[in-house]
Amino acid sequence: MRSIVATTHESRPQPRGAGAPRPWRNWARTEQVTPVRVERPASGDEVVAAIARARTEGLPVKAIGSGHSFTGIAVAPGVQLDLTDLAGISAIDESSGLVTLAAGTKLHAASAMLHEHGLAFENLGDIDVQSISGALSTGTHGTGRAFGGLATQLRAVTLATADGRLLPVSPTENAELWPAARLGLGALGVLVDLTVQTVPTFVLAADEHPEPLDAVLDDWPNRSAQADHVEFYWFPHTRLALTRNNTRLPADAPRTPVGPVKRWVDDDLLGNGLYEVLCRIGSIAPGTIPGFNRLASGVAFNRQAADYSHRVFASERTVRFREMEYSVPLEAVAPVMRELDRVIERNGWRISFPIEVRATAADDVWLSTAHGRASSYIAVHRYHREDARDYFAAAEAILRAHDGRPHWGKLHTRSAADLRPAYAHFDDFLAVRDRLDPDRVFTNDYLDRVLGP
Ligand SMILES: Cc1cc2nc3c(=O)[nH]c(=O)nc-3n(C[C@H](O)[C@H](O)[C@H](O)COP(=O)(O)OP(=O)(O)OC[C@H]3O[C@@H](n4cnc5c(N)ncnc54)[C@H](O)[C@@H]3O)c2cc1C
C-alpha cells in the first residue's frame, strides 16, 4: 500500500543459543553492543530463571524485540534476552476480542493469526516487524484522531520481575502498577505475555493524493479528523502535502488491493529501489534533492485502494534512515512545520527524506507521548548516509518550544530532568520502577539518561 520511502526489513536474526557473545546492532545502525551472553527463553519460567542467573553474576538483563528503536533503549550489554521462541497466541476469546500474545510475537505474525480468527488490531503504526512487547514498550502509535497508540489496546500483562516473580498486572490485578506497566520502556521487568483488546476484521479504504501544503497546515486540527486515519508527508523544498486518508469499512466491503504490477512500481521501484538511488545521489550531490523531491511528490502519491486493515496500515521500509519524532498539541503543527521549512532553507540544507505528520487521541498512560492531550506527531528523517545532527538539533529545538514530547524509541537528546515537567506522572512512574527494580537489573545507559540512575 505504501508508496514513498518504503519498505521493511526484518532486522537480522539474533544469535542462536545461550552463550554466544556476538555483536548486535539496531536496524538504523545507530547503536551496537556485544552482550556478555544471549539467552533464548521459551517460557515465563525460563525468563525468570534467566533473570536469576544474571543477578547471581551481577549482570544487567534486557529483553530485545526486533531492534527497530533508533535510540539505545534496547542496548543489552549484560544478558540479552532474545524472545523469538516465546511467540504465538496463548489465549483467544473470539466473542470478546481479548487475545493473549506471547511477548516475542511479531506484529505481522500476530495480525496474520488474528485475521484467521476474524480479528484485527484496532490500529497499527507504519511497519509491523516489531515485536508486540518492543512496540508497546516505547509507545508505538499510528494515526487516527479517535484512536490511541498501541498501549491503549492493552488490557493485561504478565511481568517477570527482578525478584523472580511472574506478576499479573491489569486494572484488576496489582492495579497500582497498571498505568506504568502499559508503557514501561523495558525498565520494570520482562514482559512475558500481553492481553490485547482486538476488534472484528475490517477493511481500510485508502485514498492517497497530494494537496497544497498551506491549506493542509492551516486546517490541520479539522483536517486530521476528516477520515478515520489521516496523515501526510511533506518533502522539504516542495509545496505539496502528500495526504493519506484511510476510512474504516466492514469486513465484507469490496476490496480493491493494489495490483502486483502497480505495487511493484509504487512500493518496490519508486518506494524503495529508485528512492534509495535518489537518496544516494542526493547525499553526494545535495543540489539535486529539491528536484528529486518534486519528482517523488508528483509520481509516487496518487492512488486509491481497499484491503484488510493490517495490509493497509503497515508497509515495508528498505531505505535505511534516522528518525526523530515528537508529539505536539494539534494546533502546533502549522507553526512547527513553517519553522522547520524556514530553518531548512535558511541553512541551505538539502533534505531528501519527507517529514511525516500524524495525529492520535489523548490517553491516560503515564509515559505515553499522548498523555492527557490529543496529539500530533511530527517526524523528521534523514537518509542514513547523511549527517543528521544539525538538522535534528534544529528540529528538536523547535519541537521542544512547542511543548513537544519525544518518542521513546526515536532519536532525541532529552534527559530525566527536562522530561519530568512534560509528564504529570513522571515521578509516579519512577516510584513503580524503584519498587519493581530497586537494584536496576533492567537498566542501561539510555534508561539512566531518560529516567535517572
Ligand atoms: C522503519 C521504522 C518505522 C517505524 N515506524 C513507527 C511508527 O509508525 N510509529 C511508531 O510509534 N514507531 C515507529 N517506529 C519505532 C518502533 O515502533 C519502536 O522503536 C519499537 O519499540 C520497536 O520495536 P522492537 O520490537 O524493534 O523493539 P526494540 O527496539 O528491540 O526494543 C524496544 C524496547 O522494548 C523493550 N522490550 C522488548 N521486549 C520486551 C519484553 N518482552 N519485556 C520488556 N521490555 C521489552 C526493549 O528492552 C527496549 O526497551 C519505527 C521504527 C522503524 C525503524
The ligand as an ORCA input file, in Angstrom:
! r2SCAN-3c Opt
* xyz 0 1
  C      11.389      1.799      9.873
  C      10.744      2.116     11.197
  C       9.421      2.517     11.223
  C       8.807      2.823     12.450
  N       7.505      3.243     12.441
  C       6.927      3.609     13.613
  C       5.586      4.089     13.657
  O       4.885      4.136     12.652
  N       5.095      4.503     14.856
  C       5.839      4.473     15.996
  O       5.348      4.896     17.045
  N       7.089      3.984     15.998
  C       7.647      3.547     14.849
  N       8.921      3.054     14.850
  C       9.599      2.871     16.146
  C       9.353      1.459     16.678
  O       7.997      1.099     16.621
  C       9.775      1.367     18.145
  O      11.084      1.804     18.312
  C       9.604     -0.053     18.705
  O       9.957     -0.054     20.058
  C      10.468     -1.068     18.024
  O      10.033     -2.347     18.422
  P      11.091     -3.539     18.531
  O      10.344     -4.820     18.649
  O      12.077     -3.422     17.458
  O      11.726     -3.216     19.947
  P      13.273     -2.942     20.370
  O      13.714     -1.692     19.696
  O      14.044     -4.187     20.137
  O      13.074     -2.694     21.906
  C      12.385     -1.553     22.364
  C      12.223     -1.611     23.876
  O      11.327     -2.668     24.213
  C      11.902     -3.430     25.258
  N      11.379     -4.777     25.183
  C      11.344     -5.622     24.147
  N      10.797     -6.777     24.522
  C      10.479     -6.655     25.824
  C       9.883     -7.515     26.783
  N       9.481     -8.745     26.481
  N       9.722     -7.060     28.042
  C      10.106     -5.804     28.396
  N      10.677     -4.959     27.523
  C      10.860     -5.385     26.254
  C      13.392     -3.354     24.989
  O      14.127     -3.710     26.126
  C      13.513     -1.893     24.647
  O      13.492     -1.155     25.840
  C       9.549      2.713     13.659
  C      10.885      2.291     13.620
  C      11.473      1.986     12.398
  C      12.910      1.533     12.367
*
